[in-house]
Amino acid sequence: MRIESLKEDFWNLPFILAGKFAGSFSRKLTHPLGGYVPYPQVVSFYLTEKCNLKCKMCFLQHIKPKLEFIPLPLAKRVVRELNCLRPRYSMSGGEPFLYPDIEELIRFIKSRGLSLSIVTNGTLLSLFAEMIVYTGVDRLKISIDGPPDVHDAIRGVPGAFSRVIDGIKAINLQKKKQGKRKPMLFLYSLLNPLTEPDFIISFAEGNNFEVLNFLHILSINPSDLRKFSDIFGVEPHYWKGAVFDNEDYRVSGDLIRKIKTCDTKLVIKFTPDLHPSDLNSYYDKDEKYLAKFRGNCSSPWSSAYITPPSIVEICPNFAIGDISRRRFLSVWNSKQARSFRNHIFSGDIPPVCKGCCSYYIR
């Protein structure tokens, strides 16, 4: 098996190098390349918009979710087509563990030795823990926003915290039982006035998390939504959910400073990584301040998002094609995709971008 794996890696080397080139240089070479990109570094399956929680800040909570699923045969076809290119895969939703074929899709991806991350609210993990560890899922990204009462209030369902705890314990038990190091555990925590950093950090340390990411709330103005429609002629869906008041999620500079000075071995990150003195400018959506971040997003060059039932996007709500009857790679470099990359590269950034974490990459 090892020899066969080495052979496969050898024959895949040109494609892998092309992908590395794409990630490092293709954005800079947008005009000479006409917006073409060899292939995506990351393919994200948004398996469903269904969810079993009612998170107050979730974009999907503010829109009418689509009830379709990505058909399993279509998802498998994408993986087969890109097999020699070996992108990283991600699954999310909605809640991905509501997808009826998630176990089969996980096994299909991991049987090919491909990298897989899953973004989950954690409430269903105990049902899948043995399979997740056995198949070798690489990363689980789980959300905890505070002690049980705070977490449950934000997530909109009583008992959500307890179910997450059960799931995390089940994962750690299976890792120990099976002698596995994977999946790595990443904890995501939404910053809010009730955030208790000591609790969150202690929770992460006590449950074998390796990375802790504190999230600032993301939202946009109604005018941003209208401009997006005017520029691209696209009827927003996902972005409609980003229009809400962020008042309940504003935090102080003192809280950020406290987190940054905590004594812990955890890798602590912030999304976006804002200086404490800039928080009001960020929350007030000061145009001069937000403009400082423009132009660094690489998502249209590196990431593909497949949404139900068969649509490929390279930016939320910007579809580049339907893969129900077309090959993925023909859609990846479709006329719409190349035009969008050229548009973003020109610096004419759509105002909705400030509601996306990729906008704030420095």
N, C-alpha and C positions, 0 to 999 in steps of 0.2 A: 504493500500500500504506500509506503514512504517513497519508494522509487517512482511509482506512478505519479505521486503528488509532485515530486521534483521535476519530472518530465513535463507535467502540466504547467508548472511555474515557468519552466524554460520557454515553452512555446507561447505562453501568455506575456512574456517579458516585453515585447514591442508594444503590446496594447497597454500594459501597465505603465510603461514609460510615457506613452502618448497621453495617458490620463494625468500623470504627474505634470506633464508639460501643460496640459489644459488648465489644471488648477493654478499653476504659477504664472503663466504667461498669456493665456488666451484672452483674458480681459483686457490686457494692455494692447493686444493685437486685434482688437475688435474690428476696426475699419479695414486693415489689410486682409483679414480673414473673412470679411463680409458677414460677421456675426456667427460664423460656424464654430462649433466646439466638438472635439473628438467624441466625448461621451460624458455623462454626468458622474461626478464623484460619489454622489449620494442619491439613492432612489427611495423616496418616502411613500409608503402605502398609507393613505388616509382611508382605512378600511371601511369606516362607517361614521356617520355623524350622530348615531344613537349613543346615548349615555345614560348611566344609572344614577348620576348625581345632578344637582342643580346649582352649580357653582355661580355665585353672583357676578363674578367678573369675566366669565367665559364668554367669548364672542358668540358661541353657539347657543348660549342661553338667551340671547337677544334677537335671534332670528328663528325662522321655521326650519328646523333641521331636515335635510334630505334623508329619506328612509331607506335608500338603496344601499346595497353592499357592492364592493368590487367582486365580480365573479372569480371564483378560485381558478378556473382554467385560464382566464386572462392574466391573473397575477403570475401563475406558473409560466405562461408563455413569455412574459417580460423577463423573468429570471433566466429562462433558457436562452433567450435572444442575447442577453448581456453576459452570459456565463463566462466567456473567455475574457471579458473586460473587467469583471470582478469589482463592481462598485460596492460601496457599503449600503446596507439596507436599514430602513427604519420603519416601524409600524406605530401608528397612532390613530386618533379618531377626533371626536367622540372617544368612547372607551373601546380600545381594540379587542379586549377580551370578550366583548359582546358579539364579535364576528364569529359566525357559526363554524367556519373552517379554519380558525386561527391555528389550531394544533397542527393540522396537515400542512399549512403554509410555512409555519416555523420549521417543521421537520424537513420540508422540501428545500428551504433556503440553507439551513445548517448542514444538511447532508452533502452540500456542495462546498463546504468549508468557507462560507461567506460570512462577513461580519453583519451582525444584526443587533439593533437597539430597539427597545420597546418603551414607548412613553405611555404610562398608565396611571390612573388615579389610585391603583393599588387595592381596591376593594374586592377584586376577584382573584387575587394572586394565589390564595390558599387552594383554589380549585385546580390550579395548573402548575403548582410549585415543582412537583417531581419531574414533570415533562420539561419545564423551562431549564432546570439544572441539567437534566440528562442530555438534552439536545445541544447544550452549550451556547445558549443565548448569551451574547457578550455583555450587554448593558441593560439594566432596568432603570428607568427614570421615573421616580415616584414623588408625589407631592404631599407635604405635611406643612400646614400653615400655623401651627401652634398647639397648645394643649387641647384635649378633647372638645371642650366647649367652644373654643375659638375656631378650631378646624371644622367642626360640624356646622357651625353657623355660616362660615364662608362657603362650605361645600353644599349647604342646603339640604342635607339629609342626616337625621339623627343616627348615631351609631357608625358613621362613616369612619371615624378615627379608629374605633375598635376593630373594624374589618381590615383596615390597612395594617394595623399592628399584627393581626393574625396572619396576614399574607406575608409580611416581612419576616416574621418568625418562621413561617413555613419554608421560605426560600433559604434562610440561613441554616435551618435544620437539615434541609436536603443537601446543601453544599457540604456540610460536615459529614452527613451520612454517605454521600457519594464520593467524598474526597475531591471536590471540585472547587476551584477559585472563582469560576464564573457562575452567574453574571456579576459584574461589578455593579455596585449600587450607587446611584446618584440621587441626592435628595434636592428637591426644588421647593422653595418656600416663598410664598407671596408676602412681600412687605406690606404692613398695615399698622395703624396706630397701636394695635394690641400685640404686635410681634414681641415675643419674649426670646431674645437671642440665646440666653443661657439654656433655656429649655430646648430650643431647636438644635443647638450645637451638641448638647448632652444626648439628645435623642439620636442624632446622627452617629456620634461616637459609640453609643451603646448598642447600635444595631448594624455595625459593620459597613457603614457608608464610607465611601472614599472621597466623594466630592459633594460639597454643599453649595448650592447656587441660590442666592437671594434675588428675587425678581421684583423690579418696580412695575407698577401697573402700566399697561399700554392702552392707549385710546386715541381717537381722532375726533375732529370737529365735523359737524354736518356739511360744512362747506368743502372739506377735503373729499368727502364722498361724491359730491356733485362734480368736482373738478376731475376726479378719476373717470367718471362716466363721460365727461366732455372730451377728455384727452384721448381715450382709447375706445370709446363707443361700446363699453362693456357694462352690462347691468350688474351691479355689485350684489353679492350674496354674503360671503364671509365678512366683507368689510362693513356691512350694515351693523354687525354685532359689535364693532369697535367704537360706535358712537354712544358714549355714556359719560356721566359725570365722574371724575376721578377723585372727588373730594374725600370719600371715605377711605382712600388708600394712600393718602399723603403721609409721609413720615418725615421726621426731623433729621437734621444733620447730626445731632447728638447720637441718635440710634445707629446711623451708619458708622460713625467714629467708634462707637462701642463695639460693634461687630468686628471692625477691622483691627481692633486691638485685643481681641479675645485670644487667650492662650490655648491653642489647639493644634493638633497635627493634621487636621482635615485641610484639604484644599478648598478654600472659600472663594467663591466668585460672586460677582454682581452682574445682573443683566437688566438694563444697561449699567455700565460701571461709571456712575456719576460722582463728581466731587460733592461733598456735603454742602458746599456753598452754592451749588448750581441747582439744588432740588426744586426751589420755587420756579426758576426759569423753565425747568423741565415740565413740572406739573401744570404750569400756566400756559404751556405751549408757546413760549416766546420764540417768534420766528427767527430772530437773529441768533439766538442760542442754538436752536435745533439745526439751523443751517450749517453749523460747524461739523456736523456728522455726515453730511451728504457725500455720496459718491463712492463709499467703500464697500457696499454690498456686492458680494460675488455670487449670490444665489442664482441669478439667471444663467450663469456660466457653469455652475457646479452642481446644482440640485434640481431634481425633477420630483414633482409631487403628483401622485396619481390619486384622483378623487373618484368617488362612486358616480356612475357605474364604470366609466372607462375614459375619463378625461385627464389629460396631462397638463399641468400648470408649471410655470417656472417662477411664479409670483402669485400670491393669493388673488383669486378671481381672474387672473390673466391666463386663459386657456390657449394652448398652442396646438391642440389637435385631439382627435378621438382615436384611440388605439383599438377600438372594437374590430375595425377592418383594415388597419394599417399597422406596419411594423413600428415599434417604438422609436428606433433610431431615425426613421424618416420624419416622424413628428418632432423629435428632439431638435432637429435642424430645419424645421418647417419655415416658411416665409414669415409667419407670425412670430416665431421664436427669434429669428435673426433680426427682424425689425425692432422687436422689443429690446433686445440686447443693445442694438445701436442707439436706441432712444435713451436708455438708461446711461450708457457710456457718454452720451453727449452732455450729460449734466442736468437734463430736464427731468428732475426726479418728481414723480407723482406725489402729491401731498399726503396720500394715504400711507406712504412708506414710513412715516414717523409713528405709525401704529404697529410696526413690525420690528422685532428685536434685531434683525439683520441690518437695519438702518443705522444702528448705533455702534457698529464695528469701527473701531478707530484705525 
